[in-house]
């Protein structure tokens, strides 16, 4: 069986790993000359949003035989609204390194492949490849091919403005800011590489490139952030829902298949799972939509929560932090295995239906 994979990102590499488990040697078409990230940053796997899965890294190892070495364990989450600060502690998730160094997350997956051929500096075109291969997995991180085939419903179109900064940081703490004045319906965050270096990012929807710069400066000034900058970047980011995920012999995986969760915008777990499921569907003949059902349903629930956040005001952020800071509610959210996303989404649907 001949399989082409467009993109050597997390989904593409995970798909190749799964195919290799069944002795299939895929070919990956990668537009860059390297495996890794164009810009250095830190990703996150959050236990809270992946429930009922408690430990995503252990789950990926147990279910898919993929080894991931996290950058650090996350055991503090500090959230800031305009007039409130909310902090929780515990086993909250993991940080992952995203750059061109050997312990970059993509390079970790790549190192676990044995028989996959990667054609660097070749973007790959599904129209051509679908005639040459039995299956084509589109995992290039972009929705353009899904758009062409009429499978894409856009949910987010904006910019990510980020910088690698120097300072004094807790390597186990994620900092998050919510403020409509400089985030609109997005958010800002700081995720550490180590005690001396961190990634500072602003995710802001519905802005043009120059406005993204203005909001970035507004954010840093409002929060009095004066860290020395090592490098910085600005990229346009588009994500949304994809359906169907398979058209003829073409399968969409990763962000090209709508893996980016619409609540906080992280997509590591979903991308790896979607890549594996694409490979499993190709090998076993199982229905790809059925294999993706849990991810799709979870993302729909997260979208309900995102809509609630979008409707909130700065005062609403303050009030929400006050409520979740109450001991009983804090205990329920962070010290139990309750599926917060599922139940939160059901509450949002009930409230909006009964307005």
N, C-alpha and C positions, 0 to 999 in steps of 0.2 A: 504494500500500500504506500502510495506517495502522498506526503502531506507537506504543504508549504505554510509557514507561519510568517506573517508580516509584523515585524516588531520584536526586538529582543528586550522587552520590558518584563515586568513581573508575570503578567498573564502569558506572554509568549514563551518565556522560559519555563514556567510551571507546566504549560501544555506540552512542551518538548520533554520535560521530565516524565510526565505521565505516559507519553507515547513510548519513550524508551523502556519503560517498565514492561511494555508488551512487545519489545524487540522491533519497534518501528523507528526508523531513522528519519526524522523530519529535517527539512531545510528551513532555516530562519533567514529572512531578508531584513537587514537592519540598515537604516539610512545613515546612521553615524558610523564612525570608524572605530568605535569602542563600545564596551559594555559599561553601563554606569549612568550617572546623571550629568547633564550639562551644567547645572548649578548645584552647589553644595547646600544641603538643608537637612533637617531632622524630621523624620516621620514618626507616627505614633500608632500603636495598636491599643485601643481603649476597651478595657474589660466591660465597662458599663454599656457600651453600644453594641457589643457582640453577644450579649447574653441571648439564649441560655448557655452558650459556650463560655466557660469560665476562664480558660487560659488558651488563647488563640495559638500561641507558638507550640504548645504541647499538642493541641488538636491537629495542627498542620503536620507535625512530626508523626503522630500516631496514625492519622488517616491517610496521609499522602507520602509518607517517608521523605519529607523535605525538611532538612535541618536549617534552622534559622538561629543565628547568634545575635541577640539584641544588643544594641549599643548600651542600654541601661534599663533597669527596672524602674517604672514610674510608681512612686509611692506618695506623691503630693500633687494635688491639683489646687491651684490658687486662681480664683476667678474674680475679676474686677468689673463692676458696673460703675456708673458715674459717681455714686455715693455709697457704695457698699463693697466690702471685700468678703469673699466666701472661700474657706479653705477646708479641704478634706484630706485625710491621710489613710493609707492602707495599700493593699495590693491592687493598683488601679490599671496596670497595663505595662507596656514596653515602649521604649524609644528605639528607632532604627536609623542607621546612618545611610544617607543618600548623597553620594558623591562619586568620585572616580578612584577612590582608594580600595585596597583589597577587601576590606570588610564592608564595603557598600552592599546593600541588600541584593541588588541585581547580580553583583559579582558572586555573592554567596550561592545563589541559585545556579548561575552559570558554571561554577566550579563542580557542581554535582551532576553535570551532564557528561556523557561518555561518547556518544555516537552522533550527536547532532552537528550538522554543518551550518555555520553562520556565514552568510555572504554579506560582508561589511560594505558600506557605501552603496548599498542597493536598497532603494525605498520599497520596491515591490508594488505591483499593481494587480488588484484582484481580478480585473477583467482579463488580463493576460494569463495570470497564474491559474485561474479556475479551469482553463482549457488544458493546462499542462499537468495538473495534479488532480488526484482523486478528491482531496479536500483542501480548502484554504481557510486558515484561521487568521482573522484580522485582529491584531492585538497591538496596533501602533499608537495607542493612547489618544487618538483623535476621532471625532465623530464624522469626518468627511465622507467616508465610504458608506456608513449607515445612512447618512443624509441622502446620498445619491440614490440609494435603493429604497428611500421612503420609509426607513425604519426608526428614525430618530425624532424624539420629542424634547426640545431644549428646555432645561430648567435653570441653568446658570450660565451666564455669559458675562465675564468681568475680568479683573486683573488680580494677579498675585504679585505683591510687591514685597521683596524680602532682602535681608542682609545677614551676613555672618558677622557677628560682633564679638568684641572682647570685653571681659569684666569679671565679676565674681558671681558664680551661679551655683545653685544646688543641682547636681547632675541628675537627680531623681525627681525634679519638680517641673510640671508643666504650668505655665502662666497663660491665662486667657483674659482678653479684654472685650467687653461688649459696650458699645457706645454709638448711638445712631449718628452722632455728629461727625465722626470720622470713619465709621465702619459701614454706615447705612445698614443693610441687612446682612452684613458679613461679620467678621470678627478679626481680632489680632491675637497673636500668640508668640510666646517665647519658649523654645525647646532647646535644651542644652546638648552640646556635643560632649562637654566635660565641665570641670569646675572653672575653666578660664575662657571657654568659647561657647557661643550659643547661636541658634538661628532665630531671628526676629522677623515675623511675617505679618502682612496685612492682606486679608482676603476680602475683596470688595466687589460686589456685583453692579452691573448696569452703569459702568463708567467707561469713558474713553481713556486713551493712554495718558494724555496730559492731566486729566482729572485724577488718575491714580497717583501721580506724583504729588499733587496737591493734598490729597487725603493722607498720603504717607507722611508728609511734613506736619500736617495737622495732628496726626496720631502721636508722633514723637514729641511734638511740643506740648500737647495736652497732658501727656504722661511723664513729661520731663525725662525723656530717655536720651542720654548723651553718650552712649557707648561708642568707642572707636570702631570704625567699620573696616573689615578686612576685604570683603567683596559684597556686591549687591546685584540684584537682578529684578527684572519686571517681565512678566509673561502674561499673555492673554490665555484665559482658561475657559473652556466650554465643556459642560457636562449635561447629562439628561438621561431620560429613559430610552431604552431601545427595545423594539418589538416589531417583528419576530427577531430572535437572536440567530436564526439560521435561515438563509435564503439559498435554495438550490444546494450547492456543495460548499457554501461560504458560511462560516461561523464567526460571530462577533464575541470577543472576550476582552476583559479589562475595561479601561475607560472607553475604548471603542465600542464596547458592548453595554455601557451604562453602569460600570462597577462602582463609580465614585458615589459614596453615600451622600444623600442630599441634606443631612443634618449638620455635620461638622466638616464634611468634605474630605475625609480620609478614605483611602481606597485600597490599602495594602492587603488586608484580609480578603476582601471581595475579589480583587484582581487575581490573587493566587488560586482561590477556589474556582473562579470562572475558567481560568486556564486549565486547571486539572479536569474540570467537567467537560470542557471542549474535547480534550484528549480522550476522556472516558467515553463520550458519545461517539466519537469517530471509531474507536476500537470495538465497542460493544454493540453499537447500533441503538443504544437507549436514547429516548427522546431528549434532546438538549434542553427544551423548555422545562420538562419535568425535573431534570437535574438542577436547573437554576431556580426552581420554584421558591426555595427558602430565602435565597438572596433577594430575589425580586420582591417577595412579600415584605421582607425586612426593610428594604429601601423605600417601599411605599409607606410603611409606618414611619420611617424617619422623615419622609417628606411631609407627613401630617404635622410632625413636631416643628419642622422648618417653617411651615406656614404660620404656626403659632408665634414663633420667634419673629418672623417678618412683621406680624401685626403689632408686636409689642412696642412701647415707647421706652425712653430712658427711665421714666418713673416705673414702668412695668418691670424693667430689669431689676431695679432696686427692690421692688416689692417681692419679686420672685426669689431673689437672694435671701431676703428676710425670712420667707416661708421655708425654703429648703434648709436654712440654718437651724431650724428648730430640731432639738435632739431626736425626737421620735421620727420625724420625716427623714432626717439625715441617716439615722440607723436603717430605716426601711430601704432607702435608695442605695446606700453604699455598703452596708454590712449584711445584706441578704443576697440571694440569687434571683430575686424578682426581675422579670423582663421589663425593665423600665420603659424601653422604646415601645413595646407592644401595648402595654397598659396605658402609657401616655398618649399614644396615637388613638386608642379607643376613646379616651376621655375627650380629646380634641374633636373627634368626629361627633361625639354625643353633644358637646357644647355647641358646635357649629350647626348641627341639625336642629337644635332646639332654641336657636336664637329668636 
